[in-house]
Amino acid sequence: MKLQFGLFPAVLALLWVPLAWSQVGSSDSPQSGSTDSSQQQAADGPQPVFTHPEDRPPLAMLDEVTTHSFINLGLGATVAYDTNAASFSYQHFSQTLGIFNPSLELRQTRPTLTWYVGANGGLTTSNVPGFYTNSNPTAQGGFIYQINHHWQLSGNDNYSYTSDPFQYYQFFAGAPTYNQPNPTIYVPLTTTETNYGNIDLTYQINAHDSLTFTGNENFRRYLHNTYSAYNLYSWGGAGSYQHVFSARFSAGGTYSFSAVDFGHGESRSGISTMQAFVNYQLSPHMVVTGWIGPQYTTTKNLIPIFCSPFGCFIEEFHNSAWSTAFGGTFDWSGQRNAANASFYKSISDGGILFGLVDLYLFNGNFTRQLTPRWTFNLGALYGNNTGYSTVFHARHLDSFTGNLGFTRRLSPTLSASVQYIRIYETQKNIIGAAAPKWTDNRFQFTLQYNWSHSLGR
């Protein structure tokens, strides 16, 4: 049997997370798109008019506003060692990985349009017998278009194809937004194909009020896996109203709906959520947000009761219930330090658990600029997943991921980093999982080269 356990540049969170965060925008303040200065808008390009508090704010001290077009080329090389590349199996084994990842990004900022496209091509090899070299590509793109003084259109899309279970930790480590994949479940020894995209249309009613309509889609497929894992297909939409009471305080309400399909009809669910949210800026460097509201969830599960060589007897189960979703974020940035923390409780997709789960999520990150060349990063993510469906309520999974690393900038274009990542998961009643827990420790060293060139204003 061939074992696939590749490493993708996503694990290089120490180098790439600041870049990913900065692509969201230069500010998550609700007033960021309502500036009256045409000169500033021409320099920075359009800024988001509305930002839901579940969105993860960027680290301000690492953000850099781009006022022209540029091309960025990158090349990374990583050596990584895993103490245990198997999950929920009594047969543990270690491995050493070699990873090479070229990348390309194009970005342009105009007074009314900002857009970017990028791609990474990962190549992974291992010393494990039976492991063959494989590619782990990703692609992403997005835009913000200021149609006129009242209307704004924005969108983004992210695609990945990888055998690295750390993939979600980079892209979805914050509090989940509408219809976003569950970031707290890792699936080693399998290839995961995912795509997540959304589009927003915002109407700025006046200087203090705005309406935003959102559409999104999400799919996740598990390939080459050796145990039960369910493909996910999901789509949804949301409508939000926001009122800016002052330069520091805004609030509003949201209604969202998500349709979730596991395994092509084996489990189908509809999730309706109503939320009230607030956003308050305690100081120029500190912001807190919070949201709360009811959720109504309906599920239909097709459960095989008895199987024989001639087929299976299937029974259909229905369930519907009300629950409460809530969460909050805290973000702080200083001259050399930045920290953020979030918590979240909601119905979410189950990953390798069948159907939906009741998810409790906690996340925190801290970054410190030790010297002009040295940076320190510390992060943690915890998820508590309990099966939501009536028949599979006994299924449960806890996961904890922590990372610690240092980055040294060797030159304006070359940097080196060392990183330690630990994953710890415990499970109950997951089909195909023998051991009750899984622990992996990863040690890695990375050299990263980035070259940027302006294409003119």
TAZIJO-V889013 format. One record per residue. N is the residue number from 0. RES is the residue in three letters. SS is DSSP state (h for helix, s for strand, l for the rest). PHI is phi in degrees with one decimal (* if undefined). OMEGA is omega in whole degrees, -180 to 180 (none if undefined). Layout:
N|RES|SS|PHI|OMEGA  N|RES|SS|PHI|OMEGA
This chain:
0|MET|l|*|-179  1|LYS|l|-87.4|-179  2|LEU|l|-102.5|177  3|GLN|l|-114.5|176  4|PHE|l|-150.4|-176  5|GLY|l|-88.6|174  6|LEU|l|-115.7|-179  7|PHE|l|-112.4|179  8|PRO|h|-58.9|176  9|ALA|h|-60.2|179  10|VAL|h|-70.6|179  11|LEU|l|-85.0|-176  12|ALA|h|-60.0|-178  13|LEU|h|-62.7|-179  14|LEU|h|-99.0|-168  15|TRP|h|-101.9|-178  16|VAL|h|-60.9|178  17|PRO|h|-57.1|179  18|LEU|h|-67.0|-180  19|ALA|h|-62.6|179  20|TRP|h|-65.5|-176  21|SER|h|-67.7|180  22|GLN|l|-73.4|-178  23|VAL|l|-67.6|-179  24|GLY|l|150.0|-176  25|SER|l|-82.2|180  26|SER|l|-158.0|174  27|ASP|l|-105.5|175  28|SER|l|-67.6|-180  29|PRO|l|-61.5|-178  30|GLN|l|-89.9|-169  31|SER|l|-63.7|-179  32|GLY|l|-101.8|-174  33|SER|l|-110.4|179  34|THR|l|-69.0|179  35|ASP|l|-96.0|-178  36|SER|l|-93.7|180  37|SER|h|-68.0|179  38|GLN|h|-67.1|179  39|GLN|h|-67.1|179  40|GLN|h|-63.1|179  41|ALA|h|-64.9|-179  42|ALA|h|-77.3|-174  43|ASP|h|-95.1|-173  44|GLY|l|78.8|-179  45|PRO|l|-66.9|177  46|GLN|l|-112.8|-178  47|PRO|l|-59.9|177  48|VAL|l|-74.9|-176  49|PHE|l|-125.8|176  50|THR|l|-135.2|179  51|HIS|l|-69.5|-176  52|PRO|l|-64.7|176  53|GLU|l|-74.6|178  54|ASP|l|-67.4|-176  55|ARG|l|-84.3|178  56|PRO|l|-66.3|177  57|PRO|l|-74.9|173  58|LEU|l|-78.3|-171  59|ALA|h|-60.2|-175  60|MET|h|-71.1|180  61|LEU|h|-100.3|-175  62|ASP|l|-79.3|178  63|GLU|l|-137.7|-178  64|VAL|l|-76.5|-180  65|THR|l|-97.9|-175  66|THR|l|-110.5|179  67|HIS|l|-156.2|179  68|SER|s|-83.9|176  69|PHE|s|-153.3|175  70|ILE|s|-120.2|-180  71|ASN|s|-125.4|177  72|LEU|s|-113.5|-179  73|GLY|s|-137.5|176  74|LEU|s|-148.7|-179  75|GLY|s|-121.4|176  76|ALA|s|-134.7|-175  77|THR|s|-132.4|169  78|VAL|s|-116.0|-176  79|ALA|s|-130.5|178  80|TYR|s|-128.3|177  81|ASP|s|-108.0|178  82|THR|l|-77.7|180  83|ASN|l|-154.5|-178  84|ALA|l|-94.5|178  85|ALA|l|-104.8|179  86|SER|l|-120.9|175  87|PHE|l|51.9|178  88|SER|l|-129.7|179  89|TYR|l|-76.9|178  90|GLN|l|-94.9|-179  91|HIS|l|-90.7|173  92|PHE|l|-152.4|178  93|SER|l|-99.4|179  94|GLN|s|-157.0|174  95|THR|s|-114.7|-176  96|LEU|s|-115.9|169  97|GLY|s|-119.9|-174  98|ILE|s|-127.7|176  99|PHE|s|-128.5|-175  100|ASN|s|-140.3|170  101|PRO|s|-80.6|-180  102|SER|s|-144.8|180  103|LEU|s|-144.8|176  104|GLU|s|-140.7|173  105|LEU|s|-118.0|-179  106|ARG|s|-143.5|178  107|GLN|s|-141.3|179  108|THR|s|-123.0|176  109|ARG|l|-124.0|-180  110|PRO|l|-58.2|-177  111|THR|l|-118.4|-177  112|LEU|s|-145.0|171  113|THR|s|-124.9|179  114|TRP|s|-145.2|176  115|TYR|s|-151.2|172  116|VAL|s|-138.3|-180  117|GLY|s|-156.2|179  118|ALA|s|-151.8|174  119|ASN|s|-126.0|178  120|GLY|s|-120.8|-178  121|GLY|s|-87.8|176  122|LEU|s|-131.7|-172  123|THR|s|-124.9|175  124|THR|s|-135.1|-175  125|SER|s|-144.5|177  126|ASN|l|-89.6|-180  127|VAL|l|-72.7|178  128|PRO|l|-58.2|-180  129|GLY|l|91.6|179  130|PHE|l|-80.4|177  131|TYR|l|-116.1|-179  132|THR|l|-61.1|-179  133|ASN|s|-137.7|180  134|SER|s|-102.0|-180  135|ASN|s|-132.0|-176  136|PRO|s|-82.1|170  137|THR|s|-136.7|176  138|ALA|s|-147.3|180  139|GLN|s|-150.7|179  140|GLY|s|-162.5|180  141|GLY|s|-170.0|-180  142|PHE|s|-158.6|167  143|ILE|s|-132.7|-177  144|TYR|s|-121.9|178  145|GLN|s|-86.2|-175  146|ILE|l|-64.5|174  147|ASN|l|-156.1|-175  148|HIS|l|-67.3|-175  149|HIS|l|-112.4|-173  150|TRP|s|-115.5|178  151|GLN|s|-138.0|179  152|LEU|s|-121.3|178  153|SER|s|-142.7|-180  154|GLY|s|-164.5|175  155|ASN|s|-157.1|180  156|ASP|s|-148.4|180  157|ASN|s|-132.6|180  158|TYR|s|-126.1|177  159|SER|s|-146.0|176  160|TYR|s|-138.1|-170  161|THR|s|-152.1|173  162|SER|l|-106.7|-180  163|ASP|l|-98.2|-179  164|PRO|l|-69.8|179  165|PHE|l|-80.1|-174  166|GLN|h|-55.6|-177  167|TYR|h|-65.7|-174  168|TYR|h|-63.4|179  169|GLN|h|-76.0|-169  170|PHE|h|-84.0|-172  171|PHE|l|-127.8|-177  172|ALA|l|-79.7|180  173|GLY|l|-87.3|177  174|ALA|l|-63.6|-176  175|PRO|l|-59.9|173  176|THR|l|-94.4|-177  177|TYR|l|-56.7|169  178|ASN|l|59.7|-178  179|GLN|l|-90.0|180  180|PRO|l|-60.1|177  181|ASN|l|-68.3|-174  182|PRO|l|-90.3|-170  183|THR|l|-106.4|-179  184|ILE|l|-122.0|-179  185|TYR|l|-110.9|-177  186|VAL|l|-126.5|177  187|PRO|l|-71.4|177  188|LEU|l|55.3|175  189|THR|l|-153.3|175  190|THR|s|-103.3|-177  191|THR|s|-113.1|175  192|GLU|s|-111.0|-177  193|THR|s|-134.4|171  194|ASN|s|-145.4|-179  195|TYR|s|-138.1|-179  196|GLY|s|-146.6|176  197|ASN|s|-151.4|178  198|ILE|s|-137.2|-177  199|ASP|s|-122.3|172  200|LEU|s|-120.6|-175  201|THR|s|-113.3|175  202|TYR|s|-112.5|179  203|GLN|s|-86.3|-176  204|ILE|l|-64.8|176  205|ASN|l|-154.2|-176  206|ALA|l|-67.9|-174  207|HIS|l|-120.4|-174  208|ASP|s|-126.1|178  209|SER|s|-150.2|174  210|LEU|s|-119.9|179  211|THR|s|-132.1|177  212|PHE|s|-115.1|-172  213|THR|s|-122.5|170  214|GLY|s|-125.8|-178  215|ASN|s|-147.3|176  216|GLU|s|-143.1|-177  217|ASN|s|-158.8|171  218|PHE|s|-133.4|178  219|ARG|s|-144.1|179  220|ARG|s|-122.4|176  221|TYR|s|-102.7|-178  222|LEU|s|-119.0|175  223|HIS|l|61.4|180  224|ASN|l|-90.5|-175  225|THR|l|-106.8|-180  226|TYR|l|-144.4|-174  227|SER|l|-66.7|174  228|ALA|l|-149.7|-171  229|TYR|l|-107.6|174  230|ASN|l|-67.3|-176  231|LEU|s|-122.6|173  232|TYR|s|-129.8|-174  233|SER|s|-147.1|176  234|TRP|s|-148.1|-179  235|GLY|s|-175.3|179  236|GLY|s|-154.8|-178  237|ALA|s|-152.2|172  238|GLY|s|-128.6|-175  239|SER|s|-131.9|173  240|TYR|s|-122.1|-180  241|GLN|s|-133.1|176  242|HIS|s|-122.9|178  243|VAL|s|-94.0|-179  244|PHE|l|-77.5|179  245|SER|l|-157.4|179  246|ALA|l|-65.8|-177  247|ARG|l|-113.5|-172  248|PHE|s|-134.0|175  249|SER|s|-143.2|-179  250|ALA|s|-156.0|-180  251|GLY|s|-179.1|-180  252|GLY|s|-142.3|-176  253|THR|s|-142.7|166  254|TYR|s|-121.1|180  255|SER|s|-135.6|176  256|PHE|s|-135.9|178  257|SER|s|-130.1|173  258|ALA|s|-106.7|-174  259|VAL|s|-122.8|-179  260|ASP|s|-126.7|176  261|PHE|s|-104.3|172  262|GLY|l|60.6|177  263|HIS|l|56.4|174  264|GLY|l|98.7|178  265|GLU|l|-65.3|176  266|SER|s|-145.8|179  267|ARG|s|-123.9|-176  268|SER|s|-142.6|171  269|GLY|s|-125.8|-176  270|ILE|s|-122.6|176  271|SER|s|-107.2|-177  272|THR|s|-131.8|172  273|MET|s|-118.3|-175  274|GLN|s|-132.8|166  275|ALA|s|-109.5|-176  276|PHE|s|-135.8|177  277|VAL|s|-135.4|177  278|ASN|s|-137.7|-177  279|TYR|s|-131.8|179  280|GLN|s|-95.5|-177  281|LEU|s|-68.1|-180  282|SER|s|-155.7|178  283|PRO|l|-58.3|-177  284|HIS|l|-117.0|-174  285|MET|s|-139.2|-179  286|VAL|s|-133.9|174  287|VAL|s|-124.8|176  288|THR|s|-135.7|178  289|GLY|s|-158.9|178  290|TRP|s|-152.4|-180  291|ILE|s|-157.8|178  292|GLY|s|174.9|-180  293|PRO|s|-81.4|174  294|GLN|s|-125.6|174  295|TYR|s|-120.0|-174  296|THR|s|-122.9|173  297|THR|s|-119.3|-179  298|THR|s|-133.7|172  299|LYS|s|-134.7|-177  300|ASN|s|-120.1|175  301|LEU|s|-99.6|-172  302|ILE|s|-112.2|175  303|PRO|s|-71.4|-179  304|ILE|s|-86.9|-180  305|PHE|s|-147.4|-180  306|CYS|s|-125.4|176  307|SER|s|-140.0|178  308|PRO|l|-59.4|-178  309|PHE|l|-95.3|179  310|GLY|s|139.9|-177  311|CYS|s|-121.7|172  312|PHE|s|-90.0|-173  313|ILE|s|-108.2|174  314|GLU|s|-115.6|-177  315|GLU|s|-100.1|-180  316|PHE|s|-115.2|177  317|HIS|s|-119.8|179  318|ASN|s|-152.9|175  319|SER|s|-146.8|-177  320|ALA|s|-163.8|173  321|TRP|s|-96.9|175  322|SER|s|-149.5|-179  323|THR|s|-118.5|175  324|ALA|s|-109.3|179  325|PHE|s|-155.5|179  326|GLY|s|-178.2|179  327|GLY|s|-165.7|178  328|THR|s|-136.1|174  329|PHE|s|-134.4|-178  330|ASP|s|-132.0|-180  331|TRP|s|-140.8|177  332|SER|s|-142.3|177  333|GLY|l|-123.6|-178  334|GLN|l|-67.9|-178  335|ARG|l|-126.4|-176  336|ASN|s|-127.4|174  337|ALA|s|-150.6|-179  338|ALA|s|-147.1|174  339|ASN|s|-149.1|179  340|ALA|s|-147.0|-180  341|SER|s|-149.0|172  342|PHE|s|-137.7|-169  343|TYR|s|-161.1|174  344|LYS|s|-135.8|-178  345|SER|s|-168.6|171  346|ILE|s|-78.3|-176  347|SER|s|-141.8|176  348|ASP|s|-70.1|-170  349|GLY|l|-95.4|-179  350|GLY|l|62.9|178  351|ILE|l|-84.1|172  352|LEU|l|-85.1|-177  353|PHE|l|-68.4|176  354|GLY|l|72.3|-176  355|LEU|s|-94.1|175  356|VAL|s|-134.4|169  357|ASP|s|-90.6|-169  358|LEU|s|-107.1|167  359|TYR|s|-109.9|-175  360|LEU|s|-128.1|175  361|PHE|s|-131.4|-175  362|ASN|s|-145.9|177  363|GLY|s|-151.1|179  364|ASN|s|-143.8|178  365|PHE|s|-139.0|179  366|THR|s|-129.0|178  367|ARG|s|-133.6|174  368|GLN|s|-85.6|-176  369|LEU|l|-67.2|177  370|THR|l|-141.7|177  371|PRO|l|-56.7|-178  372|ARG|l|-111.2|-175  373|TRP|s|-106.8|177  374|THR|s|-129.9|179  375|PHE|s|-115.4|-179  376|ASN|s|-135.8|178  377|LEU|s|-138.2|-178  378|GLY|s|-146.8|179  379|ALA|s|-151.7|179  380|LEU|s|-141.2|179  381|TYR|s|-127.0|178  382|GLY|s|-134.8|176  383|ASN|s|-114.7|-176  384|ASN|s|-114.8|177  385|THR|s|-122.7|-179  386|GLY|s|-53.6|-176  387|TYR|l|-91.2|-177  388|SER|l|-63.3|-176  389|THR|l|-58.6|-176  390|VAL|l|-71.2|-175  391|PHE|l|-109.2|-178  392|HIS|l|-64.3|-178  393|ALA|l|-75.7|179  394|ARG|l|-76.7|-174  395|HIS|s|-150.8|177  396|LEU|s|-149.0|172  397|ASP|s|-110.7|178  398|SER|s|-140.3|175  399|PHE|s|-134.8|176  400|THR|s|-128.8|176  401|GLY|s|-130.1|177  402|ASN|s|-140.1|180  403|LEU|s|-142.0|-178  404|GLY|s|-159.7|176  405|PHE|s|-129.1|176  406|THR|s|-122.9|178  407|ARG|s|-120.2|177  408|ARG|s|-85.7|-177  409|LEU|l|-79.8|179  410|SER|l|-154.8|178  411|PRO|l|-58.3|-177  412|THR|l|-117.7|-174  413|LEU|s|-124.6|178  414|SER|s|-139.1|178  415|ALA|s|-130.5|-180  416|SER|s|-144.2|170  417|VAL|s|-121.7|-174  418|GLN|s|-149.2|173  419|TYR|s|-120.6|-179  420|ILE|s|-128.6|179  421|ARG|s|-125.9|176  422|ILE|s|-119.6|177  423|TYR|s|-135.4|-179  424|GLU|s|-130.4|172  425|THR|s|-125.0|-176  426|GLN|s|-136.6|177  427|LYS|s|-142.7|174  428|ASN|l|65.2|173  429|ILE|l|-88.5|-177  430|ILE|l|-63.4|178  431|GLY|l|89.7|179  432|ALA|l|-100.3|-176  433|ALA|l|-86.9|-177  434|ALA|l|-79.4|-179  435|PRO|l|-76.6|-180  436|LYS|s|-146.4|179  437|TRP|s|-141.0|179  438|THR|s|-130.8|177  439|ASP|s|-137.1|174  440|ASN|s|-116.8|-179  441|ARG|s|-119.4|175  442|PHE|s|-119.8|-177  443|GLN|s|-149.0|176  444|PHE|s|-127.0|-174  445|THR|s|-132.8|167  446|LEU|s|-111.7|-176  447|GLN|s|-127.7|177  448|TYR|s|-114.4|178  449|ASN|s|-128.3|178  450|TRP|s|-125.5|-180  451|SER|s|-118.3|-180  452|HIS|s|-139.9|179  453|SER|s|-73.2|177  454|LEU|s|-101.8|179  455|GLY|s|97.1|-179  456|ARG|l|-78.2|none
